[in-house]
Amino acid sequence: MSAETDFEYIRQLVRKRAEVALSEDKAYLVESRLAPLAREARVDSISELVRLLRRDPFNYLHQLVVEAMVTTETSFFRDEHPFEALKNFVLPELLKQRQVERTLNLWCAACSSGQEPYSIAILIREYFPQLASWTVNLIASDISASMLARARLGSYKPHEVNRGLPLTLLQKYFHHSGKDWQIKEDVRQMVDFRQLNLAESWSLMPSMDIMFLRNVLIYFEIETKQTILAKVRQVLCPDGYLFLGGGETTINLDAAFQPVQLGKAVCYQFRSG
Ligand SMILES: C[S@@+](CC[C@H](N)C(=O)[O-])C[C@H]1O[C@@H](n2cnc3c(N)ncnc32)[C@H](O)[C@@H]1O
């Protein structure tokens, strides 16, 4: 079986399960990302692994292959400006708007290993102590069970906490766990991690005041981006805020949203009128 055919199989599997489109130039990733799985499955090569996958109906091994092929790059306070906007504009505004309900719903969709939702949780703890008496539902989801397991554990390598996390916040909100740093229990408890494939139903999600959907649309084809944004329209409150990744936009995809400049960040809200 040729390597090209194996790549085509993997590509279709990832497309079918996660809607993630792997371009031809990602073929080189197959070897490095799937070699550990091949070893775990006790086969000698990627071709053998693909033969196993083809032989059986969708099972745990297929899921692990999908998880290994999607990009999970993330960091604490990634890109900085969205978190500044959250602190300086979005949360102060929503604190005023929701002072009767005293409830806030935030969703970090595609949270990878948890740095993004924990950055939000730390920001809330650090700058909005008054929210301690509110109901704050901070939901974080991802398609990847292995990333969610890491996120729930909240334990990070020194090089991970050195990316984006100020030392004062590291010392205040983490404790040593061997050579690693683990987020303190009370902050960990603030995040409700759930497995969710964005291409499937969002029916269990409450209305969201703030949605972080960052650095995931970029991996989808245009129609999938539009389908996902149509679902955001259903779940986001009329005065809610949507944050996308730096290379992502709603422009030319969904006219219901308009970009809003908040300091150095751009977020998206429903177009008025
Ligand atoms: C590059 S990471 C982004 C993490 C974080 N949002 C950030 O900006 O740092 C992309 C994440 O999207 C997840 N993902 C890919 N396809 C998905 C899908 N169909 N549904 C849910 N999550 C998906 C991956 O597992 C990965 O953790």
The ligand as an SDF file (V2000), in Angstrom:
LIG
                    3D

 27 29  0  0  0  0  0  0  0  0999 V2000
   -4.7460   24.9920   17.9710 C   0  0  0  0  0  0  0  0  0  0  0  0
   -5.7350   24.3850   19.2890 S   0  0  0  0  0  0  0  0  0  0  0  0
   -6.4190   25.8980   19.9110 C   0  0  0  0  0  0  0  0  0  0  0  0
   -6.4500   25.9300   21.4120 C   0  0  0  0  0  0  0  0  0  0  0  0
   -6.8950   27.2780   22.0150 C   0  0  0  0  0  0  0  0  0  0  0  0
   -8.2340   27.6130   21.6180 N   0  0  0  0  0  0  0  0  0  0  0  0
   -5.9450   28.3910   21.6530 C   0  0  0  0  0  0  0  0  0  0  0  0
   -6.2840   29.2440   20.8450 O   0  0  0  0  0  0  0  0  0  0  0  0
   -4.8320   28.3960   22.1730 O   0  0  0  0  0  0  0  0  0  0  0  0
   -7.1020   23.6670   18.3690 C   0  0  0  0  0  0  0  0  0  0  0  0
   -7.9440   22.7000   19.1860 C   0  0  0  0  0  0  0  0  0  0  0  0
   -9.1120   22.4120   18.4300 O   0  0  0  0  0  0  0  0  0  0  0  0
   -9.4890   21.0940   18.6960 C   0  0  0  0  0  0  0  0  0  0  0  0
  -10.3900   20.6350   17.6250 N   0  0  0  0  0  0  0  0  0  0  0  0
  -10.0910   20.3240   16.3410 C   0  0  0  0  0  0  0  0  0  0  0  0
  -11.1950   19.9560   15.6850 N   0  0  0  0  0  0  0  0  0  0  0  0
  -12.2210   20.0410   16.5710 C   0  0  0  0  0  0  0  0  0  0  0  0
  -13.6100   19.7820   16.4820 C   0  0  0  0  0  0  0  0  0  0  0  0
  -14.1820   19.3600   15.3590 N   0  0  0  0  0  0  0  0  0  0  0  0
  -14.3670   19.9690   17.5840 N   0  0  0  0  0  0  0  0  0  0  0  0
  -13.8120   20.4050   18.7490 C   0  0  0  0  0  0  0  0  0  0  0  0
  -12.5000   20.6620   18.8850 N   0  0  0  0  0  0  0  0  0  0  0  0
  -11.7160   20.4870   17.8130 C   0  0  0  0  0  0  0  0  0  0  0  0
   -8.1800   20.3470   18.7740 C   0  0  0  0  0  0  0  0  0  0  0  0
   -8.2940   19.1260   19.4910 O   0  0  0  0  0  0  0  0  0  0  0  0
   -7.2740   21.3670   19.4640 C   0  0  0  0  0  0  0  0  0  0  0  0
   -7.2130   21.1350   20.8520 O   0  0  0  0  0  0  0  0  0  0  0  0
  1  2  1  0
  2  3  1  0
  2 10  1  0
  3  4  1  0
  4  5  1  0
  5  6  1  0
  5  7  1  0
  7  8  2  0
  7  9  1  0
 10 11  1  0
 11 12  1  0
 11 26  1  0
 12 13  1  0
 13 14  1  0
 13 24  1  0
 14 15  1  0
 14 23  1  0
 15 16  2  0
 16 17  1  0
 17 18  1  0
 17 23  2  0
 18 19  1  0
 18 20  2  0
 20 21  1  0
 21 22  2  0
 22 23  1  0
 24 25  1  0
 24 26  1  0
 26 27  1  0
M  CHG  2   2   1   9  -1
M  END
$$$$
